[in-house]
Amino acid sequence: MINTGVALLGIIFFDTAGSAVSPHAYGQGFQAVLPYMIGIAAAVALLAQLLQRRPAPSKPAAR
C-alpha cells in the first residue's frame, strides 16, 4: 500500500514538473504534491488516535 502511495505522489510530481530540469519545475511539482502529503499525514494522525491503548501496568503492592 505504501508503494502505491509513493508511486501516485511521484506520478503527480513528475507530471506537474514535466521534463524540465529547473528549480522552478521542481517547485511546481512540490506544490502539486504538498496538499496530498499533508492530507495523508493528517489522516494517519487521526487514525492513530483510534488505536487501542494498552492498560497501564499495575504497580506491585507496597509491603
PyRosetta script that sets phi, psi and omega in degrees:
from pyrosetta import init, pose_from_sequence

init()
pose = pose_from_sequence("MINTGVALLGIIFFDTAGSAVSPHAYGQGFQAVLPYMIGIAAAVALLAQLLQRRPAPSKPAAR")
pose.set_psi(1, -40.8)
pose.set_omega(1, 179.8)
pose.set_phi(2, -64.6)
pose.set_psi(2, -39.7)
pose.set_omega(2, 179.8)
pose.set_phi(3, -60.8)
pose.set_psi(3, -38.0)
pose.set_omega(3, 179.3)
pose.set_phi(4, -65.3)
pose.set_psi(4, -42.2)
pose.set_omega(4, 179.2)
pose.set_phi(5, -63.6)
pose.set_psi(5, -42.4)
pose.set_omega(5, 178.4)
pose.set_phi(6, -63.8)
pose.set_psi(6, -40.8)
pose.set_omega(6, 180.0)
pose.set_phi(7, -64.8)
pose.set_psi(7, -41.9)
pose.set_omega(7, 179.9)
pose.set_phi(8, -66.3)
pose.set_psi(8, -41.2)
pose.set_omega(8, 176.7)
pose.set_phi(9, -63.8)
pose.set_psi(9, -37.6)
pose.set_omega(9, 177.4)
pose.set_phi(10, -65.2)
pose.set_psi(10, -39.4)
pose.set_omega(10, 178.1)
pose.set_phi(11, -63.2)
pose.set_psi(11, -45.1)
pose.set_omega(11, 179.2)
pose.set_phi(12, -63.3)
pose.set_psi(12, -44.4)
pose.set_omega(12, -178.2)
pose.set_phi(13, -61.3)
pose.set_psi(13, -53.5)
pose.set_omega(13, -174.5)
pose.set_phi(14, -74.8)
pose.set_psi(14, -24.3)
pose.set_omega(14, 173.9)
pose.set_phi(15, -67.6)
pose.set_psi(15, -40.4)
pose.set_omega(15, 179.2)
pose.set_phi(16, -73.3)
pose.set_psi(16, -43.0)
pose.set_omega(16, -178.2)
pose.set_phi(17, -70.1)
pose.set_psi(17, -31.3)
pose.set_omega(17, 179.8)
pose.set_phi(18, 72.6)
pose.set_psi(18, -160.7)
pose.set_omega(18, -178.1)
pose.set_phi(19, -91.5)
pose.set_psi(19, 2.2)
pose.set_omega(19, 179.6)
pose.set_phi(20, -71.2)
pose.set_psi(20, 143.8)
pose.set_omega(20, 179.7)
pose.set_phi(21, -114.0)
pose.set_psi(21, 52.6)
pose.set_omega(21, -180.0)
pose.set_phi(22, -116.4)
pose.set_psi(22, 155.5)
pose.set_omega(22, 177.8)
pose.set_phi(23, -59.5)
pose.set_psi(23, -32.4)
pose.set_omega(23, 179.8)
pose.set_phi(24, -64.4)
pose.set_psi(24, -40.3)
pose.set_omega(24, 179.7)
pose.set_phi(25, -65.5)
pose.set_psi(25, -40.9)
pose.set_omega(25, 178.5)
pose.set_phi(26, -66.8)
pose.set_psi(26, -35.7)
pose.set_omega(26, 176.8)
pose.set_phi(27, -63.9)
pose.set_psi(27, -41.3)
pose.set_omega(27, 177.9)
pose.set_phi(28, -65.0)
pose.set_psi(28, -41.4)
pose.set_omega(28, 177.8)
pose.set_phi(29, -62.1)
pose.set_psi(29, -42.0)
pose.set_omega(29, 179.3)
pose.set_phi(30, -65.1)
pose.set_psi(30, -41.0)
pose.set_omega(30, 178.7)
pose.set_phi(31, -63.9)
pose.set_psi(31, -32.5)
pose.set_omega(31, 179.8)
pose.set_phi(32, -72.5)
pose.set_psi(32, -33.8)
pose.set_omega(32, -175.7)
pose.set_phi(33, -88.2)
pose.set_psi(33, -26.6)
pose.set_omega(33, -174.0)
pose.set_phi(34, -54.4)
pose.set_psi(34, -46.4)
pose.set_omega(34, 179.2)
pose.set_phi(35, -60.4)
pose.set_psi(35, -36.0)
pose.set_omega(35, 178.1)
pose.set_phi(36, -67.5)
pose.set_psi(36, -41.3)
pose.set_omega(36, 179.6)
pose.set_phi(37, -65.2)
pose.set_psi(37, -40.3)
pose.set_omega(37, 177.9)
pose.set_phi(38, -65.6)
pose.set_psi(38, -42.4)
pose.set_omega(38, 179.4)
pose.set_phi(39, -62.7)
pose.set_psi(39, -41.8)
pose.set_omega(39, 179.1)
pose.set_phi(40, -66.2)
pose.set_psi(40, -42.7)
pose.set_omega(40, 179.5)
pose.set_phi(41, -63.5)
pose.set_psi(41, -40.6)
pose.set_omega(41, 178.9)
pose.set_phi(42, -66.3)
pose.set_psi(42, -40.8)
pose.set_omega(42, 179.6)
pose.set_phi(43, -64.1)
pose.set_psi(43, -41.2)
pose.set_omega(43, 179.0)
pose.set_phi(44, -65.3)
pose.set_psi(44, -41.0)
pose.set_omega(44, 179.3)
pose.set_phi(45, -63.8)
pose.set_psi(45, -40.5)
pose.set_omega(45, 179.0)
pose.set_phi(46, -69.0)
pose.set_psi(46, -42.4)
pose.set_omega(46, 179.8)
pose.set_phi(47, -67.1)
pose.set_psi(47, -31.2)
pose.set_omega(47, 178.1)
pose.set_phi(48, -64.4)
pose.set_psi(48, -28.4)
pose.set_omega(48, 178.0)
pose.set_phi(49, -68.4)
pose.set_psi(49, -21.1)
pose.set_omega(49, -178.8)
pose.set_phi(50, -86.3)
pose.set_psi(50, -8.0)
pose.set_omega(50, 179.2)
pose.set_phi(51, -65.1)
pose.set_psi(51, 146.6)
pose.set_omega(51, 179.0)
pose.set_phi(52, -71.3)
pose.set_psi(52, 138.6)
pose.set_omega(52, 178.3)
pose.set_phi(53, -90.7)
pose.set_psi(53, 147.8)
pose.set_omega(53, 175.2)
pose.set_phi(54, -77.8)
pose.set_psi(54, 142.8)
pose.set_omega(54, 176.3)
pose.set_phi(55, -67.4)
pose.set_psi(55, 147.7)
pose.set_omega(55, 179.2)
pose.set_phi(56, -64.9)
pose.set_psi(56, 139.7)
pose.set_omega(56, 179.4)
pose.set_phi(57, -65.6)
pose.set_psi(57, 139.6)
pose.set_omega(57, -179.3)
pose.set_phi(58, -75.5)
pose.set_psi(58, 142.3)
pose.set_omega(58, 179.9)
pose.set_phi(59, -83.5)
pose.set_psi(59, 144.0)
pose.set_omega(59, 177.1)
pose.set_phi(60, -66.5)
pose.set_psi(60, 148.2)
pose.set_omega(60, -179.0)
pose.set_phi(61, -66.2)
pose.set_psi(61, 140.7)
pose.set_omega(61, 177.4)
pose.set_phi(62, -73.2)
pose.set_psi(62, 143.3)
pose.set_omega(62, -179.5)
pose.set_phi(63, -95.4)
pose.dump_pdb("model.pdb")
